[in-house]
Amino acid sequence: MKESIKLGIFGLGTVGKGVVEQLRKNGALISQRLGKELQITKAVTANPTKDRGIDLSDIQISSDPKDILDDPEIDIVLELIGGVTDAKSIVLEALQKGKSVVTANKALLAECTEEIFNMAYQSKGLFGFEASVAGCIPVIREIKSSYSGEKIEEISGIINGTANYILTSMIEDKADFQVALKAAQDKGYAEADPAFDIEGTDTAHKLIILMDLAFNGLFDLKELYVEGITKITPLDIEIAEQFGYTIKLLGKAVNTDKGFEGRVHPTLVKTSNMLASVRGAFNAVAIKGNFMGPTLSYGAGAGAYPTASAVMGDVIEISRNLLQEAGQLVPPLASMRDQLSKKKILPMSEVTTEYYLRFSVLDEVGVMSKITTLLGENDIGIRSMLQKGEAHSPKDPIHVVIFTHKAIEKNILKALAKIDSLQFVAEPTNLIRIDTE
Ligand code: HSE
């Protein structure tokens, strides 16, 4: 039996450093649980001589991937560089050589799903990616193991810490969007390109991974509907609060009679819903199964230590398997490879939900009746409405806000196209979908 498990790390950024620190601090505890020692023997990084503010003296650091990939002593490769191109070659080559791999790279898994998982299914190495979704929350393990007897009906997740941090700061501290984003970047939550966080891309990457696992499928990222949080204004936040809602960036997947819904967008969530209390960079994932009913898992979704902890959990689980020579007990994507088929996502136009519509209009006679007539003609029922603001000159727009009953999205878009072309409309209507839970 092996005397120790040797790790090679690609990337000594936020997460890579977190993993080194966790092993330094909890190494003795981990050895007691594993029965053997975990050792990081090598690291590969673009800038090997950079001072990273932690003791790395016992790790051989270089910039040549071969130093890890060609080292027969290394059992587990940790891919923590992010990005897709280089990360893909590292993961594929390591698995192909029969090494085990742990990655936190959601973009890689969502964009190159088939290539990566085909190799993971074939490889003698084991594959862990718990850190790729929702930081330290073990949601991948839940779906792959605990819920493997369930037909999963619905997933609703706050799975981007940066976006949730920004929305929380805007709601609770009346913070400016850009100031809140800068604070999230300073805390190490944001992606290298923060557009991924605020435009919903990172949430989309994570949602696709959860959908593949939950629905025995290979879904196409390009079919997901993705909208970020950049159009949310303090006025929308204020009106939402007045009507008993908060605004969250949700990733939602539903197994409906019509097909699989998959969508990422800002959402009005009732303040009584537990997801509404998820603040700052925390994440939460609500999953409904046909036998277990609803569940909710909560924890830190971003940041060095929570993400490192998820990586370490995978490293220890894989080490146990390697020490027992147990092989891959749970299939990488939860189902047997020959049972995984390509699955389609319903077009957004077919989704039915409730809507918040904020019209910016001139304060003229007949405006309200024209809007409500066009909504009615498109089968859209009104649940409540509000007029907000006061025009000090005929050119000053005011706001009319309508909360609808459930309606199909294609009807909403048809009605808005007509309304937005009317001469009294000052700005395009702001539409936010409402979570009906
Ligand atoms: N930028 C990501 C987030 C990091 O804010 O959630 C964790 O995946």
Residues whose N, C-alpha, C, O or C-beta is under 5 A from the ligand:
A	BS01	HSE	S132 I159 N160 G161 T162 Y189 A190 E191 G301 A302
